[in-house]
């Protein structure tokens, strides 16, 4: 009888230990579940805040870039009909395609400008000996031509000017013809003329 009681007591103690273990496990499970629920709610609120922040940033970007599209979005964002967004979506896609094309045009133009600036220009060819000799001969011919023209003009000017004759000696001889030198001509020419007194002397006799 005593042994039976001891065995039953051990069984009761084991059952009590299992019950305490189950109670502790249940308490821990409930605590963990509450913590998970709290964390889930916190994450949900954080995600909602991030979502609203992202939406506000996108709306601000659209409003700054294109006010017309932003007004269209404002008129449609509370709609529950998916088909209502199709016209606005088509307009946005068309503008996106146009902007992509414009970006490509700008990049191509910049590339062309950069290549044109990098290409070196060829240096001028050094002058050849033939060119130098021809240049020297041409300059000599020009100087000769200028000299001939100047001499021709000087002769023409002197020819139109009245020549001035002066006797070589201070007094003219009665019997010897006076030798005159013409001044102003390109070449000196000696002219012999009879004086007036010589002519009168011979005619009076």
N, CA and C atoms as an extended XYZ file, in Angstrom:
615
Properties=species:S:1:pos:R:3:atomname:S:1:resname:S:1:resid:I:1 pbc="F F F"
N         0.838       -1.203        0.000 N   UNK     1
C         0.000        0.000        0.000 CA  UNK     1
C         0.874        1.255        0.000 C   UNK     1
N         1.900        1.210        0.799 N   UNK     2
C         2.796        2.356        0.873 CA  UNK     2
C         3.506        2.557       -0.465 C   UNK     2
N         3.914        1.451       -1.087 N   UNK     3
C         4.571        1.553       -2.376 CA  UNK     3
C         3.626        2.122       -3.435 C   UNK     3
N         2.371        1.695       -3.347 N   UNK     4
C         1.381        2.194       -4.303 CA  UNK     4
C         1.196        3.697       -4.133 C   UNK     4
N         1.175        4.119       -2.914 N   UNK     5
C         1.010        5.553       -2.671 CA  UNK     5
C         2.230        6.343       -3.173 C   UNK     5
N         3.403        5.789       -2.954 N   UNK     6
C         4.599        6.473       -3.431 CA  UNK     6
C         4.611        6.583       -4.969 C   UNK     6
N         4.175        5.503       -5.620 N   UNK     7
C         4.153        5.524       -7.085 CA  UNK     7
C         3.151        6.560       -7.581 C   UNK     7
N         1.998        6.611       -6.957 N   UNK     8
C         0.988        7.583       -7.364 CA  UNK     8
C         1.462        9.007       -7.084 C   UNK     8
N         2.198        9.154       -5.980 N   UNK     9
C         2.720       10.486       -5.657 CA  UNK     9
C         3.731       10.928       -6.718 C   UNK     9
N         4.587        9.992       -7.150 N   UNK    10
C         5.551       10.337       -8.193 CA  UNK    10
C         4.846       10.688       -9.501 C   UNK    10
N         3.783        9.962       -9.800 N   UNK    11
C         3.037       10.253      -11.020 CA  UNK    11
C         2.379       11.622      -10.938 C   UNK    11
N         1.834       11.927       -9.773 N   UNK    12
C         1.198       13.236       -9.601 CA  UNK    12
C         2.237       14.345       -9.720 C   UNK    12
N         3.416       14.111       -9.147 N   UNK    13
C         4.476       15.120       -9.237 CA  UNK    13
C         4.918       15.308      -10.686 C   UNK    13
N         4.994       14.208      -11.428 N   UNK    14
C         5.375       14.313      -12.836 CA  UNK    14
C         4.321       15.078      -13.622 C   UNK    14
N         3.076       14.764      -13.319 N   UNK    15
C         2.001       15.484      -14.015 CA  UNK    15
C         2.021       16.971      -13.664 C   UNK    15
N         2.306       17.243      -12.397 N   UNK    16
C         2.371       18.645      -11.986 CA  UNK    16
C         3.528       19.348      -12.694 C   UNK    16
N         4.653       18.666      -12.836 N   UNK    17
C         5.788       19.275      -13.546 CA  UNK    17
C         5.462       19.521      -15.020 C   UNK    17
N         4.805       18.567      -15.617 N   UNK    18
C         4.410       18.761      -17.015 CA  UNK    18
C         3.427       19.919      -17.167 C   UNK    18
N         2.520       20.019      -16.173 N   UNK    19
C         1.547       21.110      -16.228 CA  UNK    19
C         2.250       22.467      -16.102 C   UNK    19
N         3.223       22.527      -15.173 N   UNK    20
C         3.960       23.789      -15.035 CA  UNK    20
C         4.751       24.108      -16.311 C   UNK    20
N         5.340       23.075      -16.873 N   UNK    21
C         6.095       23.290      -18.106 CA  UNK    21
C         5.188       23.775      -19.238 C   UNK    21
N         4.000       23.159      -19.325 N   UNK    22
C         3.048       23.576      -20.357 CA  UNK    22
C         2.569       25.000      -20.111 C   UNK    22
N         2.356       25.327      -18.822 N   UNK    23
C         1.916       26.685      -18.502 CA  UNK    23
C         2.997       27.695      -18.856 C   UNK    23
N         4.237       27.367      -18.523 N   UNK    24
C         5.327       28.287      -18.857 CA  UNK    24
C         5.474       28.438      -20.384 C   UNK    24
N         5.327       27.325      -21.049 N   UNK    25
C         5.433       27.393      -22.522 CA  UNK    25
C         4.320       28.241      -23.108 C   UNK    25
N         3.123       28.052      -22.560 N   UNK    26
C         1.994       28.846      -23.046 CA  UNK    26
C         2.193       30.321      -22.754 C   UNK    26
N         2.747       30.623      -21.585 N   UNK    27
C         2.987       32.019      -21.235 CA  UNK    27
C         4.045       32.629      -22.170 C   UNK    27
N         5.093       31.842      -22.403 N   UNK    28
C         6.121       32.356      -23.312 CA  UNK    28
C         5.560       32.535      -24.725 C   UNK    28
N         4.733       31.589      -25.128 N   UNK    29
C         4.151       31.686      -26.471 CA  UNK    29
C         3.267       32.922      -26.588 C   UNK    29
N         2.476       33.157      -25.556 N   UNK    30
C         1.606       34.331      -25.590 CA  UNK    30
C         2.429       35.627      -25.601 C   UNK    30
N         3.488       35.620      -24.812 N   UNK    31
C         4.338       36.814      -24.786 CA  UNK    31
C         4.990       37.051      -26.156 C   UNK    31
N         5.502       35.968      -26.739 N   UNK    32
C         6.115       36.096      -28.062 CA  UNK    32
C         5.101       36.525      -29.122 C   UNK    32
N         3.879       35.964      -28.983 N   UNK    33
C         2.846       36.345      -29.959 CA  UNK    33
C         2.509       37.818      -29.823 C   UNK    33
N         2.398       38.299      -28.606 N   UNK    34
C         2.102       39.717      -28.402 CA  UNK    34
C         3.232       40.586      -28.955 C   UNK    34
N         4.480       40.137      -28.729 N   UNK    35
C         5.616       40.903      -29.244 CA  UNK    35
C         5.615       40.910      -30.776 C   UNK    35
N         5.302       39.744      -31.350 N   UNK    36
C         5.245       39.685      -32.814 CA  UNK    36
C         4.139       40.565      -33.371 C   UNK    36
N         2.985       40.557      -32.685 N   UNK    37
C         1.892       41.414      -33.144 CA  UNK    37
C         2.270       42.890      -33.049 C   UNK    37
N         2.953       43.237      -31.938 N   UNK    38
C         3.377       44.627      -31.784 CA  UNK    38
C         4.403       45.010      -32.859 C   UNK    38
N         5.350       44.079      -33.112 N   UNK    39
C         6.342       44.357      -34.153 CA  UNK    39
C         5.693       44.457      -35.527 C   UNK    39
N         4.713       43.593      -35.748 N   UNK    40
C         4.014       43.649      -37.046 CA  UNK    40
C         3.298       44.978      -37.218 C   UNK    40
N         2.635       45.422      -36.177 N   UNK    41
C         1.936       46.700      -36.271 CA  UNK    41
C         2.924       47.862      -36.480 C   UNK    41
N         4.048       47.763      -35.783 N   UNK    42
C         5.059       48.817      -35.938 CA  UNK    42
C         5.602       48.842      -37.371 C   UNK    42
N         5.891       47.646      -37.889 N   UNK    43
C         6.388       47.589      -39.265 CA  UNK    43
C         5.342       48.065      -40.264 C   UNK    43
N         4.081       47.722      -39.993 N   UNK    44
C         3.015       48.161      -40.896 CA  UNK    44
C         2.895       49.681      -40.886 C   UNK    44
N         2.965       50.257      -39.687 N   UNK    45
C         2.897       51.716      -39.616 CA  UNK    45
C         4.118       52.359      -40.300 C   UNK    45
N         5.285       51.756      -40.096 N   UNK    46
C         6.491       52.301      -40.729 CA  UNK    46
C         6.403       52.205      -42.254 C   UNK    46
N         5.929       51.065      -42.743 N   UNK    47
C         5.769       50.920      -44.193 CA  UNK    47
C         4.746       51.903      -44.738 C   UNK    47
N         3.682       52.118      -43.988 N   UNK    48
C         2.684       53.087      -44.430 CA  UNK    48
C         3.267       54.498      -44.475 C   UNK    48
N         4.084       54.814      -43.479 N   UNK    49
C         4.732       56.126      -43.479 CA  UNK    49
C         5.681       56.275      -44.668 C   UNK    49
N         6.460       55.214      -44.916 N   UNK    50
C         7.363       55.256      -46.068 CA  UNK    50
C         6.594       55.374      -47.379 C   UNK    50
N         5.475       54.675      -47.449 N   UNK    51
C         4.673       54.735      -48.673 CA  UNK    51
C         4.134       56.143      -48.894 C   UNK    51
N         3.610       56.739      -47.842 N   UNK    52
C         3.093       58.107      -47.978 CA  UNK    52
C         4.225       59.091      -48.314 C   UNK    52
N         5.377       58.887      -47.709 N   UNK    53
C         6.511       59.767      -48.006 CA  UNK    53
C         6.932       59.645      -49.467 C   UNK    53
N         6.984       58.412      -49.941 N   UNK    54
C         7.348       58.204      -51.343 CA  UNK    54
C         6.325       58.830      -52.277 C   UNK    54
N         5.053       58.668      -51.944 N   UNK    55
C         4.001       59.248      -52.791 CA  UNK    55
C         4.107       60.767      -52.805 C   UNK    55
N         4.361       61.366      -51.645 N   UNK    56
C         4.494       62.830      -51.602 CA  UNK    56
C         5.701       63.300      -52.410 C   UNK    56
N         6.804       62.576      -52.301 N   UNK    57
C         7.986       62.962      -53.077 CA  UNK    57
C         7.733       62.844      -54.576 C   UNK    57
N         7.065       61.768      -54.990 N   UNK    58
C         6.759       61.605      -56.411 CA  UNK    58
C         5.801       62.691      -56.891 C   UNK    58
N         4.806       62.996      -56.070 N   UNK    59
C         3.863       64.046      -56.457 CA  UNK    59
C         4.555       65.407      -56.541 C   UNK    59
N         5.463       65.669      -55.607 N   UNK    60
C         6.211       66.928      -55.676 CA  UNK    60
C         7.077       66.990      -56.930 C   UNK    60
N         7.684       65.855      -57.280 N   UNK    61
C         8.497       65.818      -58.487 CA  UNK    61
C         7.655       66.079      -59.732 C   UNK    61
N         6.478       65.455      -59.782 N   UNK    62
C         5.595       65.666      -60.935 CA  UNK    62
C         5.093       67.105      -60.966 C   UNK    62
N         4.760       67.654      -59.810 N   UNK    63
C         4.250       69.025      -59.773 CA  UNK    63
C         5.306       70.024      -60.225 C   UNK    63
N         6.547       69.808      -59.828 N   UNK    64
C         7.610       70.717      -60.244 CA  UNK    64
C         7.910       70.566      -61.730 C   UNK    64
N         7.894       69.331      -62.238 N   UNK    65
C         8.270       69.083      -63.632 CA  UNK    65
C         7.147       69.422      -64.603 C   UNK    65
N         5.927       69.015      -64.289 N   UNK    66
C         4.819       69.204      -65.238 CA  UNK    66
C         3.539       69.408      -64.438 C   UNK    66
N         3.121       70.648      -64.342 N   UNK    67
C         1.919       70.944      -63.559 CA  UNK    67
C         0.656       70.391      -64.214 C   UNK    67
N         0.630       70.316      -65.537 N   UNK    68
C        -0.549       69.793      -66.229 CA  UNK    68
C        -0.772       68.320      -65.880 C   UNK    68
N         0.289       67.531      -65.918 N   UNK    69
C         0.162       66.122      -65.547 CA  UNK    69
C        -0.194       65.968      -64.070 C   UNK    69
N         0.344       66.839      -63.234 N   UNK    70
C         0.013       66.743      -61.814 CA  UNK    70
C        -1.461       67.041      -61.566 C   UNK    70
N        -2.020       68.021      -62.269 N   UNK    71
C        -3.451       68.300      -62.104 CA  UNK    71
C        -4.295       67.128      -62.604 C   UNK    71
N        -3.846       66.496      -63.683 N   UNK    72
C        -4.574       65.316      -64.168 CA  UNK    72
C        -4.511       64.188      -63.148 C   UNK    72
N        -3.367       64.018      -62.525 N   UNK    73
C        -3.244       62.986      -61.495 CA  UNK    73
C        -4.106       63.319      -60.279 C   UNK    73
N        -4.134       64.563      -59.883 N   UNK    74
C        -4.969       64.965      -58.756 CA  UNK    74
C        -6.435       64.664      -59.014 C   UNK    74
N        -6.853       64.824      -60.274 N   UNK    75
C        -8.261       64.567      -60.591 CA  UNK    75
C        -8.589       63.080      -60.629 C   UNK    75
N        -7.576       62.220      -60.813 N   UNK    76
C        -7.854       60.791      -60.992 CA  UNK    76
C        -7.377       59.910      -59.849 C   UNK    76
N        -6.591       60.409      -58.928 N   UNK    77
C        -5.966       59.524      -57.950 CA  UNK    77
C        -6.964       58.905      -56.966 C   UNK    77
N        -8.105       59.506      -56.756 N   UNK    78
C        -9.109       58.939      -55.846 CA  UNK    78
C       -10.112       58.055      -56.564 C   UNK    78
N        -9.937       57.863      -57.867 N   UNK    79
C       -10.887       57.041      -58.621 CA  UNK    79
C       -10.649       55.558      -58.327 C   UNK    79
N       -11.716       54.785      -58.338 N   UNK    80
C       -11.645       53.331      -58.106 CA  UNK    80
C       -11.785       52.536      -59.395 C   UNK    80
N       -11.860       53.222      -60.546 N   UNK    81
C       -11.999       52.551      -61.834 CA  UNK    81
C       -10.629       52.492      -62.510 C   UNK    81
N       -10.073       51.299      -62.743 N   UNK    82
C        -8.751       51.215      -63.379 CA  UNK    82
C        -8.730       51.799      -64.791 C   UNK    82
N        -9.855       51.722      -65.514 N   UNK    83
C        -9.881       52.232      -66.885 CA  UNK    83
C        -9.772       53.755      -66.938 C   UNK    83
N       -10.066       54.424      -65.830 N   UNK    84
C       -10.002       55.885      -65.826 CA  UNK    84
C        -8.563       56.391      -65.940 C   UNK    84
N        -7.606       55.542      -65.590 N   UNK    85
C        -6.204       55.970      -65.641 CA  UNK    85
C        -5.546       55.731      -67.003 C   UNK    85
N        -6.224       55.063      -67.923 N   UNK    86
C        -5.619       54.722      -69.209 CA  UNK    86
C        -5.231       55.955      -70.038 C   UNK    86
N        -6.107       56.961      -70.199 N   UNK    87
C        -5.697       58.135      -70.997 CA  UNK    87
C        -4.460       58.844      -70.436 C   UNK    87
N        -4.455       59.009      -69.110 N   UNK    88
C        -3.299       59.665      -68.499 CA  UNK    88
C        -2.035       58.825      -68.659 C   UNK    88
N        -2.175       57.515      -68.546 N   UNK    89
C        -1.017       56.642      -68.715 CA  UNK    89
C        -0.474       56.700      -70.146 C   UNK    89
N        -1.361       56.746      -71.133 N   UNK    90
C        -0.909       56.867      -72.526 CA  UNK    90
C        -0.177       58.190      -72.762 C   UNK    90
N        -0.700       59.263      -72.197 N   UNK    91
C        -0.037       60.561      -72.350 CA  UNK    91
C         1.353       60.555      -71.730 C   UNK    91
N         1.453       59.942      -70.559 N   UNK    92
C         2.755       59.874      -69.892 CA  UNK    92
C         3.744       59.041      -70.703 C   UNK    92
N         3.285       57.929      -71.276 N   UNK    93
C         4.175       57.084      -72.082 CA  UNK    93
C         4.650       57.819      -73.332 C   UNK    93
N         3.753       58.559      -73.966 N   UNK    94
C         4.161       59.319      -75.155 CA  UNK    94
C         5.213       60.378      -74.809 C   UNK    94
N         4.985       61.062      -73.692 N   UNK    95
C         5.972       62.055      -73.278 CA  UNK    95
C         7.292       61.400      -72.892 C   UNK    95
N         7.208       60.236      -72.280 N   UNK    96
C         8.430       59.528      -71.912 CA  UNK    96
C         9.231       59.132      -73.148 C   UNK    96
N         8.531       58.661      -74.184 N   UNK    97
C         9.218       58.311      -75.433 CA  UNK    97
C         9.869       59.537      -76.065 C   UNK    97
N         9.135       60.659      -76.055 N   UNK    98
C         9.703       61.889      -76.623 CA  UNK    98
C        10.926       62.350      -75.835 C   UNK    98
N        10.862       62.252      -74.517 N   UNK    99
C        12.001       62.667      -73.700 CA  UNK    99
C        13.207       61.760      -73.920 C   UNK    99
N        12.975       60.467      -74.072 N   UNK   100
C        14.090       59.554      -74.354 CA  UNK   100
C        14.741       59.884      -75.694 C   UNK   100
N        13.909       60.196      -76.694 N   UNK   101
C        14.472       60.601      -77.981 CA  UNK   101
C        15.273       61.883      -77.876 C   UNK   101
N        14.766       62.829      -77.088 N   UNK   102
C        15.497       64.085      -76.909 CA  UNK   102
C        16.829       63.860      -76.204 C   UNK   102
N        16.834       62.961      -75.228 N   UNK   103
C        18.089       62.645      -74.537 CA  UNK   103
C        19.106       62.050      -75.506 C   UNK   103
N        18.664       61.170      -76.382 N   UNK   104
C        19.577       60.582      -77.365 CA  UNK   104
C        20.111       61.636      -78.332 C   UNK   104
N        19.241       62.553      -78.761 N   UNK   105
C        19.699       63.618      -79.651 CA  UNK   105
C        20.755       64.490      -78.981 C   UNK   105
N        20.529       64.826      -77.726 N   UNK   106
C        21.492       65.654      -77.000 CA  UNK   106
C        22.822       64.934      -76.847 C   UNK   106
N        22.770       63.647      -76.493 N   UNK   107
C        24.014       62.887      -76.338 CA  UNK   107
C        24.772       62.764      -77.657 C   UNK   107
N        24.048       62.531      -78.750 N   UNK   108
C        24.713       62.441      -80.053 CA  UNK   108
C        25.371       63.760      -80.433 C   UNK   108
N        24.672       64.864      -80.184 N   UNK   109
C        25.236       66.172      -80.513 CA  UNK   109
C        26.483       66.454      -79.688 C   UNK   109
N        26.444       66.110      -78.412 N   UNK   110
C        27.611       66.320      -77.556 CA  UNK   110
C        28.785       65.466      -78.006 C   UNK   110
N        28.502       64.241      -78.424 N   UNK   111
C        29.576       63.370      -78.916 CA  UNK   111
C        30.200       63.936      -80.182 C   UNK   111
N        29.361       64.451      -81.092 N   UNK   112
C        29.892       65.038      -82.327 CA  UNK   112
C        30.766       66.252      -82.034 C   UNK   112
N        30.331       67.084      -81.101 N   UNK   113
C        31.119       68.264      -80.739 CA  UNK   113
C        32.454       67.856      -80.127 C   UNK   113
N        32.430       66.831      -79.272 N   UNK   114
C        33.672       66.379      -78.643 CA  UNK   114
C        34.639       65.814      -79.675 C   UNK   114
N        34.120       65.024      -80.633 N   UNK   115
C        34.999       64.468      -81.662 CA  UNK   115
C        35.576       65.566      -82.551 C   UNK   115
N        34.760       66.570      -82.871 N   UNK   116
C        35.263       67.667      -83.704 CA  UNK   116
C        36.336       68.472      -82.982 C   UNK   116
N        36.222       68.597      -81.671 N   UNK   117
C        37.224       69.352      -80.921 CA  UNK   117
C        38.515       68.572      -80.751 C   UNK   117
N        38.442       67.240      -80.766 N   UNK   118
C        39.634       66.421      -80.547 CA  UNK   118
C        40.446       66.257      -81.818 C   UNK   118
N        39.791       66.246      -82.995 N   UNK   119
C        40.504       65.991      -84.256 CA  UNK   119
C        41.541       67.085      -84.493 C   UNK   119
N        42.844       66.755      -84.610 N   UNK   120
C        43.867       67.792      -84.835 CA  UNK   120
C        43.859       68.275      -86.269 C   UNK   120
N        44.173       69.521      -86.438 N   UNK   121
C        44.247       70.098      -87.774 CA  UNK   121
C        45.639       69.874      -88.359 C   UNK   121
N        45.743       69.562      -89.648 N   UNK   122
C        47.063       69.320      -90.245 CA  UNK   122
C        47.882       70.600      -90.300 C   UNK   122
N        49.195       70.443      -90.084 N   UNK   123
C        50.095       71.588      -90.140 CA  UNK   123
C        50.337       71.998      -91.587 C   UNK   123
N        50.547       73.261      -91.847 N   UNK   124
C        50.824       73.690      -93.229 CA  UNK   124
C        52.140       73.118      -93.717 C   UNK   124
N        52.186       72.770      -94.988 N   UNK   125
C        53.389       72.188      -95.576 CA  UNK   125
C        54.500       73.225      -95.630 C   UNK   125
N        55.754       72.820      -95.375 N   UNK   126
C        56.866       73.789      -95.440 CA  UNK   126
C        57.071       74.272      -96.855 C   UNK   126
N        57.480       75.503      -97.037 N   UNK   127
C        57.682       76.039      -98.396 CA  UNK   127
C        58.823       75.320      -99.101 C   UNK   127
N        58.652       75.051     -100.381 N   UNK   128
C        59.675       74.396     -101.178 CA  UNK   128
C        60.655       75.430     -101.743 C   UNK   128
N        61.802       74.894     -102.228 N   UNK   129
C        62.822       75.788     -102.790 CA  UNK   129
C        62.319       76.487     -104.038 C   UNK   129
N        61.500       75.747     -104.845 N   UNK   130
C        60.958       76.362     -106.059 CA  UNK   130
C        60.085       77.552     -105.728 C   UNK   130
N        59.276       77.390     -104.653 N   UNK   131
C        58.406       78.501     -104.260 CA  UNK   131
C        59.241       79.693     -103.809 C   UNK   131
N        60.330       79.420     -103.045 N   UNK   132
C        61.154       80.533     -102.579 CA  UNK   132
C        61.830       81.243     -103.746 C   UNK   132
N        62.357       80.448     -104.715 N   UNK   133
C        63.019       81.078     -105.860 CA  UNK   133
C        62.040       81.878     -106.693 C   UNK   133
N        60.822       81.315     -106.880 N   UNK   134
C        59.823       82.057     -107.654 CA  UNK   134
C        59.395       83.322     -106.932 C   UNK   134
N        59.296       83.235     -105.589 N   UNK   135
C        58.939       84.431     -104.819 CA  UNK   135
C        60.030       85.489     -104.928 C   UNK   135
N        61.303       85.069     -104.847 N   UNK   136
C        62.410       86.022     -104.962 CA  UNK   136
C        62.456       86.661     -106.343 C   UNK   136
N        62.271       85.822     -107.393 N   UNK   137
C        62.276       86.368     -108.755 CA  UNK   137
C        61.122       87.342     -108.955 C   UNK   137
N        59.961       87.008     -108.395 N   UNK   138
C        58.823       87.917     -108.528 CA  UNK   138
C        59.080       89.240     -107.847 C   UNK   138
N        59.700       89.210     -106.654 N   UNK   139
C        59.993       90.469     -105.967 CA  UNK   139
C        61.015       91.294     -106.742 C   UNK   139
N        62.009       90.625     -107.348 N   UNK   140
C        62.999       91.359     -108.153 CA  UNK   140
C        62.340       92.004     -109.358 C   UNK   140
N        61.460       91.233     -110.021 N   UNK   141
C        60.759       91.801     -111.178 CA  UNK   141
C        59.890       92.979     -110.777 C   UNK   141
N        59.247       92.886     -109.645 N   UNK   142
C        58.419       94.011     -109.195 CA  UNK   142
C        59.271       95.239     -108.919 C   UNK   142
N        60.436       95.049     -108.287 N   UNK   143
C        61.305       96.203     -108.030 CA  UNK   143
C        61.815       96.824     -109.332 C   UNK   143
N        62.165       95.965     -110.313 N   UNK   144
C        62.606       96.504     -111.600 CA  UNK   144
C        61.494       97.275     -112.294 C   UNK   144
N        60.288       96.726     -112.236 N   UNK   145
C        59.162       97.410     -112.870 CA  UNK   145
C        58.898       98.756     -112.201 C   UNK   145
N        58.979       98.768     -110.867 N   UNK   146
C        58.770      100.028     -110.149 CA  UNK   146
C        59.856      101.034     -110.521 C   UNK   146
N        61.121      100.565     -110.647 N   UNK   147
C        62.201      101.470     -111.039 CA  UNK   147
C        62.001      102.038     -112.428 C   UNK   147
N        61.562      101.172     -113.385 N   UNK   148
C        61.321      101.659     -114.746 CA  UNK   148
C        60.195      102.687     -114.773 C   UNK   148
N        59.150      102.425     -114.031 N   UNK   149
C        58.041      103.387     -114.005 CA  UNK   149
C        58.491      104.718     -113.416 C   UNK   149
N        59.289      104.669     -112.347 N   UNK   150
C        59.758      105.917     -111.738 CA  UNK   150
C        60.654      106.691     -112.698 C   UNK   150
N        61.546      105.974     -113.433 N   UNK   151
C        62.418      106.660     -114.394 CA  UNK   151
C        61.616      107.270     -115.530 C   UNK   151
N        60.586      106.522     -115.996 N   UNK   152
C        59.753      107.052     -117.081 CA  UNK   152
C        59.007      108.301     -116.634 C   UNK   152
N        58.459      108.288     -115.429 N   UNK   153
C        57.756      109.468     -114.931 CA  UNK   153
C        58.715      110.641     -114.764 C   UNK   153
N        59.946      110.369     -114.307 N   UNK   154
C        60.904      111.447     -114.120 CA  UNK   154
C        61.296      112.068     -115.455 C   UNK   154
N        61.515      111.198     -116.470 N   UNK   155
C        61.858      111.733     -117.794 CA  UNK   155
C        60.706      112.544     -118.373 C   UNK   155
N        59.489      112.043     -118.198 N   UNK   156
C        58.334      112.770     -118.722 CA  UNK   156
C        58.166      114.112     -118.035 C   UNK   156
N        58.385      114.143     -116.716 N   UNK   157
C        58.261      115.400     -115.981 CA  UNK   157
C        59.350      116.386     -116.387 C   UNK   157
N        60.579      115.878     -116.590 N   UNK   158
C        61.667      116.762     -117.001 CA  UNK   158
C        61.480      117.262     -118.429 C   UNK   158
N        60.864      116.440     -119.288 N   UNK   159
C        60.660      116.858     -120.677 CA  UNK   159
C        59.654      117.994     -120.760 C   UNK   159
N        58.657      117.984     -119.909 N   UNK   160
C        57.649      119.047     -119.932 CA  UNK   160
C        58.141      120.319     -119.267 C   UNK   160
N        59.215      120.237     -118.492 N   UNK   161
C        59.750      121.413     -117.806 CA  UNK   161
C        60.644      122.209     -118.780 C   UNK   161
N        60.616      123.536     -118.710 N   UNK   162
C        61.431      124.393     -119.591 CA  UNK   162
C        62.888      124.290     -119.184 C   UNK   162
N        63.774      123.933     -120.107 N   UNK   163
C        65.193      123.777     -119.734 CA  UNK   163
C        65.829      125.120     -119.434 C   UNK   163
N        66.725      125.070     -118.465 N   UNK   164
C        67.463      126.272     -118.083 CA  UNK   164
C        68.927      126.075     -118.472 C   UNK   164
N        69.432      127.017     -119.260 N   UNK   165
C        70.818      126.923     -119.751 CA  UNK   165
C        71.655      127.984     -119.074 C   UNK   165
N        72.823      127.602     -118.674 N   UNK   166
C        73.762      128.524     -118.046 CA  UNK   166
C        75.110      128.381     -118.737 C   UNK   166
N        75.793      129.463     -118.988 N   UNK   167
C        77.132      129.367     -119.590 CA  UNK   167
C        78.098      128.764     -118.621 C   UNK   167
N        79.019      128.001     -119.177 N   UNK   168
C        80.034      127.378     -118.324 CA  UNK   168
C        80.995      128.437     -117.799 C   UNK   168
N        81.430      129.351     -118.659 N   UNK   169
C        82.320      130.430     -118.216 CA  UNK   169
C        81.523      131.632     -117.771 C   UNK   169
N        82.154      132.477     -117.023 N   UNK   170
C        81.440      133.649     -116.531 CA  UNK   170
C        81.096      134.634     -117.623 C   UNK   170
N        81.965      134.830     -118.637 N   UNK   171
C        81.718      135.761     -119.736 CA  UNK   171
C        81.801      135.025     -121.048 C   UNK   171
N        80.994      135.485     -121.969 N   UNK   172
C        81.012      134.852     -123.293 CA  UNK   172
C        82.052      135.536     -124.172 C   UNK   172
N        82.732      134.754     -124.944 N   UNK   173
C        83.746      135.294     -125.857 CA  UNK   173
C        83.085      135.893     -127.087 C   UNK   173
N        83.744      136.878     -127.653 N   UNK   174
C        83.174      137.501     -128.846 CA  UNK   174
C        83.358      136.616     -130.048 C   UNK   174
N        84.410      135.818     -130.085 N   UNK   175
C        84.686      135.005     -131.260 CA  UNK   175
C        84.404      133.541     -131.037 C   UNK   175
N        84.418      133.129     -129.813 N   UNK   176
C        84.209      131.691     -129.539 CA  UNK   176
C        82.761      131.460     -129.134 C   UNK   176
N        82.131      130.500     -129.754 N   UNK   177
C        80.737      130.235     -129.345 CA  UNK   177
C        80.660      129.768     -127.899 C   UNK   177
N        79.579      130.180     -127.263 N   UNK   178
C        79.380      129.810     -125.853 CA  UNK   178
C        78.878      128.384     -125.752 C   UNK   178
N        79.488      127.650     -124.832 N   UNK   179
C        79.069      126.249     -124.589 CA  UNK   179
C        78.059      126.254     -123.450 C   UNK   179
N        76.878      125.737     -123.711 N   UNK   180
C        75.786      125.713     -122.721 CA  UNK   180
C        75.530      124.284     -122.272 C   UNK   180
N        75.136      124.151     -121.019 N   UNK   181
C        74.770      122.830     -120.450 CA  UNK   181
C        73.303      122.872     -120.080 C   UNK   181
N        72.550      121.992     -120.624 N   UNK   182
C        71.106      121.925     -120.312 CA  UNK   182
C        70.908      121.195     -118.990 C   UNK   182
N        70.258      121.872     -118.040 N   UNK   183
C        70.036      121.306     -116.700 CA  UNK   183
C        68.638      120.708     -116.638 C   UNK   183
N        68.519      119.555     -115.988 N   UNK   184
C        67.195      118.949     -115.800 CA  UNK   184
C        66.926      117.800     -116.715 C   UNK   184
N        67.811      117.506     -117.705 N   UNK   185
C        67.596      116.375     -118.603 CA  UNK   185
C        68.202      115.134     -117.985 C   UNK   185
N        67.708      113.952     -118.370 N   UNK   186
C        68.287      112.725     -117.833 CA  UNK   186
C        69.732      112.582     -118.219 C   UNK   186
N        70.120      112.992     -119.442 N   UNK   187
C        71.514      112.930     -119.910 CA  UNK   187
C        71.953      114.327     -120.293 C   UNK   187
N        73.197      114.666     -119.980 N   UNK   188
C        73.723      116.002     -120.277 CA  UNK   188
C        74.058      116.112     -121.759 C   UNK   188
N        73.650      117.167     -122.357 N   UNK   189
C        73.895      117.384     -123.796 CA  UNK   189
C        74.518      118.771     -123.965 C   UNK   189
N        75.686      118.847     -124.590 N   UNK   190
C        76.388      120.114     -124.802 CA  UNK   190
C        75.876      120.761     -126.072 C   UNK   190
N        75.459      122.002     -125.965 N   UNK   191
C        74.903      122.740     -127.103 CA  UNK   191
C        75.788      123.966     -127.353 C   UNK   191
N        76.220      124.173     -128.544 N   UNK   192
C        77.020      125.353     -128.917 CA  UNK   192
C        76.159      126.297     -129.722 C   UNK   192
N        76.055      127.523     -129.276 N   UNK   193
C        75.261      128.551     -129.956 CA  UNK   193
C        76.105      129.845     -130.058 C   UNK   193
N        75.912      130.578     -131.084 N   UNK   194
C        76.596      131.878     -131.242 CA  UNK   194
C        75.916      132.914     -130.408 C   UNK   194
N        76.705      133.754     -129.763 N   UNK   195
C        76.121      134.800     -128.939 CA  UNK   195
C        75.584      135.932     -129.810 C   UNK   195
N        74.759      136.751     -129.226 N   UNK   196
C        74.134      137.858     -129.959 CA  UNK   196
C        75.175      138.890     -130.338 C   UNK   196
N        76.163      139.145     -129.470 N   UNK   197
C        77.187      140.159     -129.788 CA  UNK   197
C        78.077      139.707     -130.930 C   UNK   197
N        78.371      138.365     -130.989 N   UNK   198
C        79.171      137.861     -132.110 CA  UNK   198
C        78.431      138.042     -133.424 C   UNK   198
N        77.129      137.767     -133.387 N   UNK   199
C        76.356      137.925     -134.610 CA  UNK   199
C        76.332      139.388     -135.057 C   UNK   199
N        76.151      140.283     -134.089 N   UNK   200
C        76.134      141.703     -134.439 CA  UNK   200
C        77.495      142.154     -134.947 C   UNK   200
N        78.581      141.606     -134.395 N   UNK   201
C        79.924      142.001     -134.814 CA  UNK   201
C        80.195      141.603     -136.255 C   UNK   201
N        79.818      140.356     -136.591 N   UNK   202
C        80.087      139.889     -137.947 CA  UNK   202
C        79.175      140.575     -138.968 C   UNK   202
N        77.962      140.882     -138.605 N   UNK   203
C        77.051      141.504     -139.560 CA  UNK   203
C        77.375      142.981     -139.770 C   UNK   203
N        77.891      143.626     -138.718 N   UNK   204
C        78.217      145.056     -138.862 CA  UNK   204
C        79.430      145.253     -139.752 C   UNK   204
N        80.371      144.336     -139.771 N   UNK   205
C        81.529      144.425     -140.627 CA  UNK   205
C        81.167      144.046     -142.054 C   UNK   205
